[in-house]
């Protein structure tokens, strides 16, 4: 259960980070709020989950 919670928190954190970064980047490009929001949502859709899982597994093996 503890491991599943750790994975869920890592996915949430990665989504939040990707969303905020994309929203800010889109704003710097001059997009309106709606355009920025679309970019932010797209960032979640295209998040590299395989890389995230590999990172989590790598961290878990270092701790063990």
Biotite code that builds the C-alpha atoms (Angstrom):
import biotite.structure as struc

atoms = struc.array([
    struc.Atom([0.000, 0.000, 0.000], chain_id="A", res_id=1, res_name="UNK", atom_name="CA", element="C"),
    struc.Atom([2.822, 2.398, 0.877], chain_id="A", res_id=2, res_name="UNK", atom_name="CA", element="C"),
    struc.Atom([4.472, 1.834, -2.517], chain_id="A", res_id=3, res_name="UNK", atom_name="CA", element="C"),
    struc.Atom([1.213, 2.461, -4.390], chain_id="A", res_id=4, res_name="UNK", atom_name="CA", element="C"),
    struc.Atom([0.733, 5.725, -2.497], chain_id="A", res_id=5, res_name="UNK", atom_name="CA", element="C"),
    struc.Atom([4.276, 6.779, -3.362], chain_id="A", res_id=6, res_name="UNK", atom_name="CA", element="C"),
    struc.Atom([3.605, 6.096, -7.059], chain_id="A", res_id=7, res_name="UNK", atom_name="CA", element="C"),
    struc.Atom([0.314, 7.995, -6.978], chain_id="A", res_id=8, res_name="UNK", atom_name="CA", element="C"),
    struc.Atom([1.973, 10.995, -5.310], chain_id="A", res_id=9, res_name="UNK", atom_name="CA", element="C"),
    struc.Atom([4.806, 10.963, -7.858], chain_id="A", res_id=10, res_name="UNK", atom_name="CA", element="C"),
    struc.Atom([2.339, 10.904, -10.761], chain_id="A", res_id=11, res_name="UNK", atom_name="CA", element="C"),
    struc.Atom([0.333, 13.747, -9.210], chain_id="A", res_id=12, res_name="UNK", atom_name="CA", element="C"),
    struc.Atom([3.492, 15.803, -8.676], chain_id="A", res_id=13, res_name="UNK", atom_name="CA", element="C"),
    struc.Atom([4.695, 15.169, -12.232], chain_id="A", res_id=14, res_name="UNK", atom_name="CA", element="C"),
    struc.Atom([1.306, 16.187, -13.661], chain_id="A", res_id=15, res_name="UNK", atom_name="CA", element="C"),
    struc.Atom([1.229, 19.339, -11.575], chain_id="A", res_id=16, res_name="UNK", atom_name="CA", element="C"),
    struc.Atom([4.770, 20.299, -12.547], chain_id="A", res_id=17, res_name="UNK", atom_name="CA", element="C"),
    struc.Atom([4.125, 19.671, -16.257], chain_id="A", res_id=18, res_name="UNK", atom_name="CA", element="C"),
    struc.Atom([0.850, 21.601, -16.143], chain_id="A", res_id=19, res_name="UNK", atom_name="CA", element="C"),
    struc.Atom([2.278, 24.661, -14.426], chain_id="A", res_id=20, res_name="UNK", atom_name="CA", element="C"),
    struc.Atom([5.341, 24.732, -16.661], chain_id="A", res_id=21, res_name="UNK", atom_name="CA", element="C"),
    struc.Atom([3.270, 24.447, -19.847], chain_id="A", res_id=22, res_name="UNK", atom_name="CA", element="C"),
    struc.Atom([0.837, 27.125, -18.661], chain_id="A", res_id=23, res_name="UNK", atom_name="CA", element="C"),
    struc.Atom([3.696, 29.516, -17.890], chain_id="A", res_id=24, res_name="UNK", atom_name="CA", element="C"),
    struc.Atom([5.501, 28.765, -21.160], chain_id="A", res_id=25, res_name="UNK", atom_name="CA", element="C"),
    struc.Atom([2.322, 29.334, -23.159], chain_id="A", res_id=26, res_name="UNK", atom_name="CA", element="C"),
    struc.Atom([1.833, 32.659, -21.401], chain_id="A", res_id=27, res_name="UNK", atom_name="CA", element="C"),
    struc.Atom([5.332, 33.745, -22.344], chain_id="A", res_id=28, res_name="UNK", atom_name="CA", element="C"),
    struc.Atom([4.454, 32.859, -25.944], chain_id="A", res_id=29, res_name="UNK", atom_name="CA", element="C"),
    struc.Atom([1.536, 35.266, -25.767], chain_id="A", res_id=30, res_name="UNK", atom_name="CA", element="C"),
    struc.Atom([-1.361, 32.810, -25.629], chain_id="A", res_id=31, res_name="UNK", atom_name="CA", element="C"),
    struc.Atom([-4.607, 33.806, -23.957], chain_id="A", res_id=32, res_name="UNK", atom_name="CA", element="C"),
    struc.Atom([-5.927, 31.977, -20.888], chain_id="A", res_id=33, res_name="UNK", atom_name="CA", element="C"),
    struc.Atom([-7.817, 29.409, -22.977], chain_id="A", res_id=34, res_name="UNK", atom_name="CA", element="C"),
    struc.Atom([-4.767, 28.692, -25.122], chain_id="A", res_id=35, res_name="UNK", atom_name="CA", element="C"),
    struc.Atom([-2.572, 28.414, -22.064], chain_id="A", res_id=36, res_name="UNK", atom_name="CA", element="C"),
    struc.Atom([-5.035, 26.001, -20.473], chain_id="A", res_id=37, res_name="UNK", atom_name="CA", element="C"),
    struc.Atom([-5.098, 23.840, -23.624], chain_id="A", res_id=38, res_name="UNK", atom_name="CA", element="C"),
    struc.Atom([-1.295, 23.663, -23.542], chain_id="A", res_id=39, res_name="UNK", atom_name="CA", element="C"),
    struc.Atom([-1.366, 22.749, -19.858], chain_id="A", res_id=40, res_name="UNK", atom_name="CA", element="C"),
    struc.Atom([-3.843, 19.909, -20.404], chain_id="A", res_id=41, res_name="UNK", atom_name="CA", element="C"),
    struc.Atom([-1.839, 18.673, -23.382], chain_id="A", res_id=42, res_name="UNK", atom_name="CA", element="C"),
    struc.Atom([1.239, 18.553, -21.156], chain_id="A", res_id=43, res_name="UNK", atom_name="CA", element="C"),
    struc.Atom([-0.551, 16.065, -18.914], chain_id="A", res_id=44, res_name="UNK", atom_name="CA", element="C"),
    struc.Atom([-1.652, 13.991, -21.899], chain_id="A", res_id=45, res_name="UNK", atom_name="CA", element="C"),
    struc.Atom([1.884, 13.771, -23.230], chain_id="A", res_id=46, res_name="UNK", atom_name="CA", element="C"),
    struc.Atom([3.618, 13.202, -19.906], chain_id="A", res_id=47, res_name="UNK", atom_name="CA", element="C"),
    struc.Atom([6.213, 10.447, -20.311], chain_id="A", res_id=48, res_name="UNK", atom_name="CA", element="C"),
    struc.Atom([4.858, 7.928, -17.821], chain_id="A", res_id=49, res_name="UNK", atom_name="CA", element="C"),
    struc.Atom([7.413, 5.315, -18.818], chain_id="A", res_id=50, res_name="UNK", atom_name="CA", element="C"),
    struc.Atom([10.259, 7.637, -17.843], chain_id="A", res_id=51, res_name="UNK", atom_name="CA", element="C"),
    struc.Atom([8.503, 8.470, -14.587], chain_id="A", res_id=52, res_name="UNK", atom_name="CA", element="C"),
    struc.Atom([8.084, 4.792, -13.710], chain_id="A", res_id=53, res_name="UNK", atom_name="CA", element="C"),
    struc.Atom([11.710, 4.068, -14.602], chain_id="A", res_id=54, res_name="UNK", atom_name="CA", element="C"),
    struc.Atom([12.834, 6.891, -12.321], chain_id="A", res_id=55, res_name="UNK", atom_name="CA", element="C"),
    struc.Atom([10.677, 5.600, -9.474], chain_id="A", res_id=56, res_name="UNK", atom_name="CA", element="C"),
    struc.Atom([11.967, 2.066, -9.917], chain_id="A", res_id=57, res_name="UNK", atom_name="CA", element="C"),
    struc.Atom([15.545, 3.325, -10.026], chain_id="A", res_id=58, res_name="UNK", atom_name="CA", element="C"),
    struc.Atom([15.007, 5.252, -6.792], chain_id="A", res_id=59, res_name="UNK", atom_name="CA", element="C"),
    struc.Atom([13.398, 2.222, -5.152], chain_id="A", res_id=60, res_name="UNK", atom_name="CA", element="C"),
    struc.Atom([16.345, -0.013, -5.975], chain_id="A", res_id=61, res_name="UNK", atom_name="CA", element="C"),
    struc.Atom([18.797, 2.539, -4.548], chain_id="A", res_id=62, res_name="UNK", atom_name="CA", element="C"),
    struc.Atom([16.857, 2.707, -1.285], chain_id="A", res_id=63, res_name="UNK", atom_name="CA", element="C"),
    struc.Atom([16.561, -1.073, -0.904], chain_id="A", res_id=64, res_name="UNK", atom_name="CA", element="C"),
])
